[in-house]
Amino acid sequence: MGRDLSLTRRTEESRDKRPSAVINFELDEIKNHFDENIMDIENQFEIIDRLDAEVDKEKIDCILRSQIVFLGSSLDFYFHEITKFGLMKIYEGIWEETTKYKNIEVKMSIVSQVLRERESSEWFIEFINKKYIEVTMMSWDSINSQLNLIGLNVQNIAKDAFFERGSSEKVKDKLKRRIGELYRRRNSIAHQFDRLHSDATRIEISKELVIEFIEDVKKIVYAVHEDAKNKN
């Protein structure tokens, strides 16, 4: 006796769709998360200002180094969120598909899930969250790759962040340089406790350096935010 396919179809179609645990945040929410992280980092200056610059130098330097590590983390988290946002916009047909988007690889197990839940887009936000969750987005190569993936204009972002009348350095070169400098210093602190491999001496650090890094990261993120907002 043949299988009653009509009953099977009704059972499959009536299956409750599982709500996604991954939130697809809007642009302003993503920026707010970044601003909150930056505020937490900048609040550490209040502790530094209460300490004695000479007596408490080691404590101050430790706080400054932790600020750089957290700053790198805030940049990394921002680009994870903006990546998910941009990919969802492309998936929903709001933003134009990029070459990198078209070449994203999807496992057959996920394809099967999609076929079962054709009317749901929740599978995609979960997929891209898992795909990029362990990808570090702090280096120039990774950040540039993510911007190209979601179709944001790197040149416009660099210009918005770092244009300076009379400067001989190209804006994109400065964007690349400043991201690279932060990434290298963050790695030096996180992996070497900011000591040189050659003689184990600790690299000097200052409040002014940390402030400069913070301001540059804010310029970069705000420029990305504006470029993304202009695509909507």
C-alpha positions in Angstrom: 0.0 0.0 0.0 1.4 3.4 -1.0 2.4 6.1 1.5 -0.2 8.8 2.2 1.8 11.8 1.0 -1.0 14.3 1.6 -1.0 13.5 5.3 2.8 13.8 5.4 2.7 17.2 3.7 0.1 18.5 6.1 2.2 17.4 9.1 5.4 19.0 7.7 3.7 22.2 6.8 2.0 22.6 10.1 5.3 22.1 12.1 5.8 25.1 14.4 8.8 27.2 13.2 11.4 27.7 16.0 12.0 31.4 16.7 15.6 32.4 16.2 17.7 33.3 19.3 19.9 35.6 17.1 18.6 39.2 17.1 18.9 41.1 13.8 19.6 44.6 15.3 19.0 47.8 13.3 21.8 50.3 12.5 21.1 52.7 15.4 21.0 49.8 17.8 24.4 48.5 16.5 25.9 52.0 16.9 24.5 52.3 20.4 26.2 49.0 21.4 29.4 50.5 20.2 28.9 53.8 22.0 28.2 51.9 25.2 31.4 49.9 24.9 33.4 53.1 24.2 31.8 54.8 27.2 32.9 51.9 29.4 36.5 52.2 28.1 36.6 56.0 28.4 35.2 55.9 32.0 38.5 54.2 33.0 40.2 57.6 32.5 38.4 58.7 35.7 40.3 56.1 37.7 43.6 57.1 36.1 43.0 60.7 36.9 42.6 59.8 40.6 45.9 58.0 40.7 49.4 59.5 41.3 51.2 59.7 37.9 54.5 58.7 39.5 53.6 56.5 42.5 50.9 54.6 40.6 52.6 54.4 37.2 52.4 50.6 36.9 48.6 50.7 37.8 48.0 53.4 35.3 49.9 51.6 32.5 48.0 48.5 33.2 44.6 50.3 32.9 45.8 52.0 29.6 46.8 48.6 28.2 43.5 47.1 29.1 41.7 50.0 27.4 43.5 49.1 24.1 42.5 45.5 24.4 38.9 46.4 25.1 39.0 49.0 22.2 40.0 46.2 19.8 37.2 44.1 21.1 34.7 46.9 20.6 35.8 47.3 17.0 35.6 43.5 16.5 32.1 43.3 17.9 30.9 46.2 15.8 32.1 44.6 12.6 30.4 41.4 13.5 27.1 43.2 14.0 27.4 45.3 10.9 28.3 42.2 8.9 25.1 40.4 10.0 23.1 43.6 9.3 24.5 44.0 5.8 24.2 40.3 4.9 20.5 40.3 6.0 19.9 43.4 3.9 21.4 41.6 0.9 19.4 38.4 1.6 16.2 40.4 1.9 16.9 42.0 -1.5 17.3 45.6 -0.1 21.0 45.9 -0.8 22.6 44.7 -4.0 24.3 41.3 -4.0 28.1 41.4 -3.9 30.5 38.9 -5.5 31.6 37.7 -2.0 28.0 37.3 -1.0 27.3 35.1 -4.0 30.2 32.9 -3.1 29.2 32.2 0.5 29.3 28.4 1.1 26.3 26.8 2.7 26.2 23.2 4.1 23.6 20.8 2.8 22.2 20.4 6.3 21.3 24.1 6.3 19.9 23.8 2.8 17.6 21.1 4.0 16.4 23.3 6.8 15.7 26.2 4.4 13.6 23.9 2.2 11.5 23.0 5.3 11.1 26.6 6.4 10.8 28.3 3.0 8.8 31.3 4.4 11.3 32.0 7.2 14.5 34.0 7.0 15.6 33.2 10.5 17.8 30.4 9.3 20.0 33.0 7.5 20.7 35.2 10.6 21.6 32.1 12.5 23.8 30.8 9.7 25.8 34.0 9.4 26.0 34.4 13.1 27.6 30.9 13.4 29.7 31.4 10.3 31.4 34.6 11.5 31.3 34.2 15.3 34.9 33.0 15.6 36.3 35.2 12.8 38.4 38.0 14.2 37.5 41.4 12.7 40.3 43.7 13.9 43.0 43.5 11.2 42.9 45.6 8.1 42.5 42.6 5.8 39.5 41.2 7.8 37.7 44.6 8.1 38.3 45.4 4.4 37.0 42.0 3.5 33.8 42.4 5.5 33.2 45.8 4.1 33.5 44.4 0.6 31.3 41.4 1.5 28.4 43.6 2.4 29.0 46.2 -0.3 30.1 49.3 1.7 32.4 51.8 0.0 35.8 51.6 1.7 37.1 54.8 -0.1 34.1 56.8 1.1 34.5 55.5 4.7 38.2 56.3 4.7 37.5 59.8 3.4 34.7 60.4 5.9 37.0 59.2 8.7 40.4 60.7 7.8 40.2 63.4 5.2 42.5 66.2 6.2 43.1 69.1 4.0 46.8 69.4 3.0 47.7 65.9 4.1 50.0 64.0 1.8 48.8 60.6 3.1 45.9 59.0 1.1 42.8 58.5 3.3 42.6 54.8 2.5 46.3 54.4 3.5 45.7 56.2 6.8 42.6 54.0 7.4 44.7 50.9 6.8 47.7 52.2 8.9 45.6 53.1 11.9 43.7 49.9 12.0 47.0 48.0 11.6 48.7 50.0 14.4 45.8 49.3 16.8 45.7 45.6 15.9 49.4 45.2 16.4 49.5 47.0 19.7 46.4 45.1 20.9 48.1 41.8 20.0 51.3 42.8 21.7 49.4 43.4 25.0 47.1 40.4 24.7 49.7 37.9 23.7 53.0 39.3 25.1 51.9 41.5 28.0 53.3 44.4 25.9 56.9 43.1 26.1 59.4 42.9 23.3 60.5 39.4 22.3 64.1 40.6 21.9 64.8 41.6 25.4 61.5 41.4 27.3 61.3 45.1 28.0 57.8 46.6 28.2 56.7 49.0 25.4 56.0 52.5 26.7 52.3 53.6 26.7 50.6 56.9 27.4 47.1 58.3 28.0 47.5 60.4 24.9 48.2 57.3 22.7 45.1 55.6 24.0 42.9 58.7 23.5 44.2 58.9 19.9 43.3 55.2 19.2 39.9 55.7 20.7 39.2 58.8 18.6 40.3 57.1 15.4 38.2 54.0 16.1 35.2 56.2 16.7 35.8 58.0 13.4 36.0 54.7 11.5 32.8 53.2 13.1 30.8 56.4 12.6 32.0 56.6 8.9 30.9 53.0 8.4 27.6 53.8 10.1 26.9 56.7 7.8 27.8 54.7 4.7 25.5 51.9 5.7 22.7 54.4 6.5 23.0 56.0 3.1 22.4 52.6 1.5 19.0 52.2 3.1 
